Amino acid sequence: MLYISTRGQTRPHTFSEAVEVGLAPDGGLFLPEKLPSIAEKLPSWSGLSYAQLAAEFFTLFAPEIPREEWHTLTAQAYSRFDSPDVAPLRKITDKTYVLELWHGPTLAFKDFALQLLGLLYKRQVQLKGKKLAVLGATSGDTGSAAIHGCMGQEGIQIFILYPNGRVAPLQERQMACTGADNVFAIPVPGTFDDAQRVVKECFGDVDFVRAVNLSAVNSINIARVLAQCVYYIWAWLRLPEEARATVEFVVPTGNFGNVMAGWLTQQMGMPCGSFRVATNQNDILHRFFSTGEYRQGEVQPSHAPSMDIQAASNFERYLYYLMGQDQERVRQVMVRMKAGERVTLPRSQGSFRSTRMDDDTIPKVIAQMWQDWQYVIDPHTACAFTDMAPDRVSVVLSTASPAKFPEVVTEATGHEPTHPSLEALKSSALVTHPMDATAEAVKAFLREHATA
Ligand SMILES: *Cc1c(COP(=O)(O)O)cnc(C)c1O
């Protein structure tokens, strides 16, 4: 199994190579050269635990890592989740199920991929005998999940930049109160884009990258997409048999990583119905799926900040399939989009529809769900609860715990959501390393603290 770039100008990579470099050198995203079929495996997978299912799935995608080792890796990756099911599927009504993806250490779905990615980094370090410096920028959830995937892992140091004062207080505490000496939480002045620009500049310095053995943590690593496929299969196997063929997965969406994973499992032969891309007021993807036009607007901050995105970085993976796997066409379209040209894409058909939710509606939906079902949801998950399919079963992917967003949830329900891990954070010491938003400052800091 080899991995090719959506833009076709990178030699095929093995799984481990693709995971290590993240972004393909030609600027494209990695995808399996050919998707394996899982259709005939599904019956035998129904009795497996979550970690066992993940191991069997990854064995198909990275046979260079022995099956036994995959079982060890996934058992460890999912051992820190606080539900025995890892991803419990909750029935709300006969027609509506919720897949709770927030039982990991940072209470958001990104733990599913980043707990595993931390262990894959550690494995590389052991194989190569060389320390690794992981660098990334975050607006909140990815940074905290990445830190919790890497903290305490021998041979890895992790450096996460975030815009000072612009991440939620609890998210900052998840990054800065770990007590781990291989974790560096770095607030910088400005916005997320400033933090992101500094990280990109650091990666642009090839000598520096080599000197500290730098690796990027971002939303486009193929290991993240594949790790997210597993819970779609897990949920599908737990539905009543008569619901499986038509079920609609409803996915609160920002960068298109989560819903892309679901769609890929369908392409691999999991016979499900469809996917709904649920956006907040930052609705570039809703506009695309409803009109065919893909045009960026300004980001409008919302109650669901992890979906405040106007350039969905994983969307290029879908474009690759939409354009008949024609890599040259993908490359040209991406170049034109980057130049700000208006491009018309082929209309997507079949498996996707989309919805959008105004910011004013989000607290109302949280209140309604509490009133009707005594079920508390977070503002990202709330975006899914509109225009439910009337005639078949829906599975809503719940992407974060309500306890991560206490202000809006308390106002909507009258009850303050809590979680023991967040309570503990409130009294831990905050350790940050504030610096200027310049590549010089960050590189100097890494040269001092990262020893390859
Ligand atoms: C990251 C995130 C999303 C968006 O997921 P994508 O894969 O970027 O579409 C939604 N909700 C929460 C809570 C998140 O952290």
The ligand as an SDF file (V2000), in Angstrom:
LIG
                    3D

 15 15  0  0  0  0  0  0  0  0999 V2000
  -11.9580   20.4000   14.6730 C   0  0  0  0  0  0  0  0  0  0  0  0
  -13.3630   20.4340   15.1360 C   0  0  0  0  0  0  0  0  0  0  0  0
  -14.4530   20.4450   14.2280 C   0  0  0  0  0  0  0  0  0  0  0  0
  -14.2650   20.4800   12.7320 C   0  0  0  0  0  0  0  0  0  0  0  0
  -13.7320   19.2810   12.2330 O   0  0  0  0  0  0  0  0  0  0  0  0
  -13.1080   19.2120   10.7510 P   0  0  0  0  0  0  0  0  0  0  0  0
  -12.4480   17.8980   10.6510 O   0  0  0  0  0  0  0  0  0  0  0  0
  -12.1170   20.3680   10.7050 O   0  0  0  0  0  0  0  0  0  0  0  0
  -14.2140   19.3990    9.7790 O   0  0  0  0  0  0  0  0  0  0  0  0
  -15.7360   20.3950   14.7490 C   0  0  0  0  0  0  0  0  0  0  0  0
  -15.9590   20.4020   16.0820 N   0  0  0  0  0  0  0  0  0  0  0  0
  -14.9460   20.4160   16.9860 C   0  0  0  0  0  0  0  0  0  0  0  0
  -15.2590   20.4170   18.4320 C   0  0  0  0  0  0  0  0  0  0  0  0
  -13.6090   20.4320   16.5500 C   0  0  0  0  0  0  0  0  0  0  0  0
  -12.6070   20.4440   17.4540 O   0  0  0  0  0  0  0  0  0  0  0  0
  1  2  1  0
  2  3  1  0
  2 14  2  0
  3  4  1  0
  3 10  2  0
  4  5  1  0
  5  6  1  0
  6  7  2  0
  6  8  1  0
  6  9  1  0
 10 11  1  0
 11 12  2  0
 12 13  1  0
 12 14  1  0
 14 15  1  0
M  END
$$$$
